[in-house]
């Protein structure tokens, strides 16, 4: 008699109970895939966004100034720094439109804005379309200047309108919110010099910004992992309960097996195989559902290009292997209990 085939048949005999047990594992595995996968994708997107600026340092108004914009005099001082070159300015400000905050951002390279409709020039995002009812051809008045919408993008978060940087700076009274630049020396040393020589600004190096992002995303991954792991552990606990009930129901059957010569190790192996199989099937189905969830969420967040990075091989294998191993561990106690059954008492059990 093949004990492992017997274990498989035992799962088939109790389809409802086995399905409910696997359901807990499936939910936990799917949550683990979705939460960690989407967080990893968002991390990559933010890093790519940071790297796309191709700068050594970013200079912005210091937090103590109470302003989010630098005037022309401050911008000129920064441009006159001998150890800075290849400047890139960005102007970002907001305007209240019928009680809704509309953000205006200056664009230096229109390749950074992915259009879904229309042309470059004055581009609004989908949020502005939904919340303010704007569309191509509509006019928007910002700071007394009338803009005619020429295109729409999916770029998200809040209502945005994107215009050429020169226009944005002009609308903001010749002010800028950030200046990105390359350096001729060590970026950290240059950043310190800029802060000393130019009053009211803060200079952050690209490496510092990337490290800051990595730290935040690392914490986010850990937090998401803990939440999803709790859901998976709850599913694993149900394996213990299921296997204990299975051992109780099969007491006489297990007694017969021991009476005809099966060893304690073979009995343990049968129970552990059954619990491991539940974990494997639950983890496998959970990964499939998790992949589907990742694809749906990635498309909703306009992160379709990052889908491959959201499903790394280590995550897929980790979820399946982890679910299987945890289920085997969960089956240890029921297996030990089954192996210690007294043959005579087991045969008398009804």
TIGU-256854 format. One line per 5 residues: their letters; for each residue x, y, z of C-alpha. Coordinates in Angstrom, 1 decimal, always signed. Layout:
% residues N
a> X/Y/Z  ...
This chain:
% residues 350
xxxxx> +0.0/+0.0/+0.0  +1.3/+3.5/-0.9  +0.9/+5.7/+2.1  +1.4/+8.9/+0.0  -1.3/+7.8/-2.4
xxxxx> -3.5/+7.1/+0.7  -2.8/+10.7/+1.9  -3.8/+12.1/-1.4  -7.0/+10.1/-1.4  -7.7/+11.3/+2.1
xxxxx> -7.7/+14.9/+0.8  -10.0/+13.9/-2.0  -12.4/+12.1/+0.4  -12.8/+15.3/+2.5  -13.0/+17.8/-0.3
xxxxx> -14.9/+20.5/+1.6  -12.7/+20.5/+4.6  -9.5/+20.4/+2.5  -10.8/+23.2/+0.3  -11.6/+25.4/+3.3
xxxxx> -8.1/+24.7/+4.8  -6.4/+25.6/+1.5  -8.6/+28.7/+1.2  -6.8/+30.2/+4.2  -3.4/+29.5/+2.7
xxxxx> -4.6/+30.7/-0.7  -5.7/+34.1/+0.8  -2.5/+34.5/+2.7  -0.3/+33.6/-0.3  -2.2/+35.9/-2.6
xxxxx> -1.9/+38.8/-0.2  +1.8/+38.2/+0.2  +2.3/+38.2/-3.6  +0.1/+41.3/-4.1  +1.4/+43.4/-1.3
xxxxx> +5.1/+42.7/-1.7  +4.9/+42.7/-5.5  +3.1/+46.0/-5.8  +5.3/+47.6/-3.2  +8.4/+46.4/-5.1
xxxxx> +7.0/+47.8/-8.3  +6.3/+51.2/-6.7  +9.8/+51.2/-5.3  +11.3/+50.6/-8.7  +9.1/+53.3/-10.3
xxxxx> +10.2/+55.9/-7.7  +13.8/+55.0/-8.2  +13.5/+55.2/-11.9  +11.8/+58.6/-11.6  +14.7/+59.8/-9.4
xxxxx> +17.3/+58.5/-11.7  +15.7/+60.0/-14.7  +16.6/+63.5/-13.6  +20.3/+62.7/-14.2  +21.5/+65.2/-11.6
xxxxx> +24.1/+65.2/-8.9  +22.4/+67.6/-6.5  +18.9/+69.0/-6.1  +18.5/+72.5/-4.6  +15.2/+73.6/-3.1
xxxxx> +14.0/+76.3/-0.7  +15.0/+75.5/+2.9  +12.2/+74.3/+5.1  +12.7/+77.2/+7.5  +12.0/+79.8/+4.8
xxxxx> +8.3/+79.0/+4.7  +8.2/+79.2/+0.9  +8.2/+76.5/-1.8  +9.6/+78.8/-4.5  +12.9/+80.5/-5.0
xxxxx> +13.0/+84.0/-6.5  +15.1/+85.0/-9.5  +17.9/+86.4/-7.4  +18.4/+83.2/-5.5  +18.2/+81.2/-8.8
xxxxx> +20.9/+83.4/-10.3  +23.2/+82.9/-7.3  +22.9/+79.2/-7.7  +23.6/+79.4/-11.5  +26.7/+81.4/-10.7
xxxxx> +28.2/+78.7/-8.6  +31.5/+77.7/-10.4  +31.2/+74.0/-9.4  +27.7/+73.5/-10.9  +26.7/+73.0/-14.5
xxxxx> +24.0/+71.5/-16.7  +21.2/+73.1/-14.8  +17.6/+72.0/-15.0  +14.9/+74.1/-13.4  +11.4/+73.0/-12.3
xxxxx> +8.5/+75.2/-11.2  +5.6/+73.8/-9.3  +2.8/+75.7/-7.7  -0.9/+75.4/-7.1  -4.0/+77.4/-7.9
xxxxx> -7.5/+77.1/-6.3  -10.0/+76.3/-9.0  -13.6/+76.2/-7.8  -12.5/+74.9/-4.4  -10.1/+72.3/-5.9
xxxxx> -6.3/+72.6/-5.7  -4.9/+72.5/-9.2  -1.1/+72.0/-9.5  +0.8/+73.6/-12.3  +4.2/+71.9/-13.2
xxxxx> +6.8/+73.1/-15.6  +8.1/+70.5/-18.1  +11.7/+70.5/-19.5  +11.4/+67.3/-21.5  +8.0/+66.3/-22.9
xxxxx> +9.2/+62.7/-23.2  +8.7/+62.4/-19.5  +4.9/+62.9/-19.9  +3.1/+60.0/-21.5  +0.1/+61.3/-23.5
xxxxx> -3.1/+59.3/-23.8  -4.8/+61.8/-26.1  -4.0/+65.1/-27.8  -0.6/+66.9/-28.1  +2.0/+68.6/-26.0
xxxxx> +1.7/+72.1/-24.8  -0.9/+72.3/-22.0  -1.5/+68.8/-20.7  -3.9/+67.9/-17.9  -4.0/+64.5/-16.1
xxxxx> -6.9/+62.2/-15.7  -7.6/+63.4/-12.2  -8.1/+67.0/-13.5  -10.5/+65.6/-16.1  -12.5/+63.7/-13.5
xxxxx> -12.5/+66.3/-10.7  -12.7/+69.6/-12.7  -14.4/+68.4/-15.9  -11.7/+69.7/-18.2  -11.0/+68.3/-21.6
xxxxx> -9.1/+69.1/-24.8  -10.0/+72.5/-26.0  -11.2/+73.8/-22.6  -9.6/+76.9/-21.2  -8.1/+77.2/-17.7
xxxxx> -7.3/+80.5/-16.1  -4.3/+80.3/-13.8  -2.7/+83.5/-12.2  -4.6/+85.6/-14.7  -3.2/+83.7/-17.7
xxxxx> -5.6/+81.7/-19.9  -4.4/+78.2/-21.0  -6.1/+76.0/-23.6  -5.8/+72.3/-22.9  -4.1/+70.4/-25.7
xxxxx> -3.6/+67.0/-24.3  -4.4/+64.5/-21.5  -2.1/+62.1/-19.6  -2.6/+59.4/-17.0  +0.0/+60.9/-14.6
xxxxx> -1.8/+60.8/-11.3  -2.2/+61.6/-7.6  -3.8/+65.1/-7.7  -5.2/+67.4/-10.4  -2.2/+68.6/-12.5
xxxxx> -1.6/+70.7/-15.6  +1.7/+70.4/-17.3  +3.2/+73.3/-19.3  +6.6/+74.3/-20.7  +8.9/+75.3/-17.9
xxxxx> +9.4/+78.8/-19.3  +5.6/+79.4/-19.1  +5.4/+77.9/-15.6  +8.2/+80.1/-14.4  +6.6/+83.2/-16.0
xxxxx> +3.2/+82.3/-14.3  +4.9/+82.0/-10.9  +6.4/+85.5/-11.1  +9.8/+84.3/-12.4  +10.3/+81.8/-9.5
xxxxx> +11.4/+78.2/-9.4  +10.7/+75.4/-6.9  +13.8/+73.3/-7.6  +17.1/+73.4/-9.5  +18.8/+70.2/-10.5
xxxxx> +22.5/+70.3/-11.5  +25.6/+68.3/-12.1  +28.8/+69.0/-10.1  +32.5/+69.3/-11.0  +33.6/+67.8/-7.7
xxxxx> +32.3/+65.6/-4.9  +28.5/+66.1/-4.7  +28.3/+66.1/-0.9  +31.1/+68.7/-0.6  +29.5/+70.9/-3.3
xxxxx> +26.1/+70.6/-1.6  +27.6/+71.9/+1.6  +29.3/+74.8/-0.2  +26.0/+75.8/-1.9  +24.1/+75.9/+1.4
xxxxx> +26.8/+78.1/+2.9  +27.0/+80.5/+0.0  +23.3/+80.8/-0.9  +20.9/+81.8/+1.8  +17.7/+80.0/+2.3
xxxxx> +18.3/+76.9/+0.2  +18.7/+73.2/+0.9  +20.9/+71.0/-1.3  +20.5/+67.3/-1.4  +22.7/+64.9/-3.4
xxxxx> +21.2/+62.3/-5.6  +22.8/+59.5/-3.6  +21.2/+60.9/-0.4  +17.8/+61.0/-2.1  +18.2/+57.5/-3.4
xxxxx> +19.2/+56.2/+0.0  +16.3/+58.0/+1.6  +13.9/+56.4/-0.9  +15.5/+52.9/-0.3  +15.1/+53.3/+3.4
xxxxx> +11.4/+54.3/+3.1  +10.6/+51.5/+0.6  +12.5/+49.0/+2.7  +10.4/+49.8/+5.7  +7.3/+49.6/+3.5
xxxxx> +8.3/+46.2/+2.2  +8.9/+45.0/+5.7  +5.5/+46.3/+6.9  +3.6/+44.8/+4.0  +5.4/+41.5/+4.5
xxxxx> +4.5/+41.4/+8.1  +0.8/+42.1/+7.4  +0.7/+39.5/+4.6  +2.6/+36.9/+6.7  +0.0/+37.2/+9.4
xxxxx> -2.7/+36.2/+6.9  -0.6/+33.3/+5.8  +0.1/+32.1/+9.3  -3.7/+32.2/+10.1  -4.1/+29.9/+7.1
xxxxx> -1.3/+27.6/+8.4  -3.0/+27.3/+11.8  -6.1/+25.9/+10.0  -3.8/+23.1/+8.7  -3.0/+22.0/+12.3
xxxxx> -6.7/+21.9/+13.1  -7.5/+20.0/+10.0  -4.8/+17.4/+10.5  -5.7/+16.9/+14.1  -9.3/+16.2/+13.2
xxxxx> -8.1/+13.9/+10.4  -6.0/+11.9/+12.8  -9.0/+11.6/+15.2  -11.3/+10.4/+12.4  -8.8/+8.0/+11.1
xxxxx> -7.7/+6.5/+14.4  -9.0/+3.0/+13.6  -7.5/+3.2/+10.1  -4.1/+4.2/+11.4  -4.4/+1.4/+14.0
xxxxx> -4.9/-1.1/+11.2  -1.9/+0.2/+9.3  +0.3/-0.2/+12.4  -1.1/-3.6/+13.0  -0.1/-4.8/+9.5
xxxxx> +3.4/-3.6/+9.9  +3.7/+0.1/+9.1  +6.3/+1.9/+11.2  +5.9/+5.1/+13.1  +8.0/+6.9/+10.6
xxxxx> +5.8/+5.8/+7.8  +2.7/+7.0/+9.6  +4.4/+10.4/+10.3  +5.4/+10.6/+6.7  +1.8/+10.1/+5.6
xxxxx> +0.5/+12.9/+7.8  +3.3/+15.3/+6.9  +2.9/+14.6/+3.2  -0.8/+15.3/+3.5  -0.3/+18.7/+5.3
xxxxx> +2.6/+19.6/+2.9  +0.4/+18.9/-0.1  -2.3/+21.2/+1.3  +0.3/+23.9/+1.7  +1.7/+23.4/-1.7
xxxxx> -1.6/+23.5/-3.5  -2.8/+26.5/-1.5  +0.5/+28.4/-2.1  +0.4/+27.5/-5.9  -3.2/+28.7/-6.3
xxxxx> -2.5/+31.7/-4.1  +0.5/+32.7/-6.4  -1.8/+32.5/-9.5  -4.4/+34.7/-7.9  -1.7/+37.0/-6.7
xxxxx> -0.3/+37.4/-10.2  -3.8/+38.3/-11.5  -4.2/+40.8/-8.6  -0.8/+42.4/-9.4  -1.7/+42.8/-13.1
xxxxx> -5.0/+44.4/-12.3  -3.5/+46.8/-9.7  -0.5/+47.7/-11.9  -2.8/+48.7/-14.7  -5.0/+50.7/-12.4
xxxxx> -1.9/+52.6/-11.1  -0.5/+53.0/-14.6  +2.5/+50.8/-13.7  +2.1/+48.2/-16.4  +5.7/+48.5/-17.5
xxxxx> +6.9/+47.5/-14.0  +4.8/+44.2/-13.9  +7.8/+41.9/-14.6  +9.6/+43.5/-11.6  +6.5/+42.9/-9.4
xxxxx> +6.7/+39.2/-9.9  +10.3/+38.2/-9.2  +11.2/+34.5/-9.3  +12.3/+34.7/-5.6  +8.9/+35.9/-4.5
xxxxx> +7.0/+33.3/-6.5  +9.2/+30.4/-5.3  +9.4/+31.9/-1.8  +5.6/+31.9/-1.4  +5.1/+28.4/-2.7
xxxxx> +8.0/+26.9/-0.8  +7.2/+28.9/+2.3  +3.6/+27.7/+2.3  +4.6/+24.1/+1.8  +7.3/+24.1/+4.6
xxxxx> +5.0/+26.0/+7.1  +2.3/+23.5/+6.4  +4.7/+20.6/+7.0  +5.7/+22.2/+10.3  +2.1/+22.6/+11.2
xxxxx> +1.5/+18.9/+10.6  +4.3/+17.8/+12.9  +2.2/+17.7/+16.1  -0.7/+15.7/+14.4  +1.9/+13.4/+12.9
xxxxx> +3.6/+12.8/+16.2  +0.2/+12.1/+17.8  -0.7/+9.7/+15.0  +2.6/+7.8/+15.4  +2.1/+7.3/+19.1
xxxxx> -1.3/+5.7/+18.8  -1.7/+2.4/+20.7  -2.6/-0.3/+18.2  -5.1/-2.1/+20.5  -6.8/+1.1/+21.6
xxxxx> -6.9/+2.4/+18.0  -8.5/-0.8/+16.7  -11.2/-0.5/+19.4  -12.0/+3.1/+18.4  -15.4/+3.6/+16.7
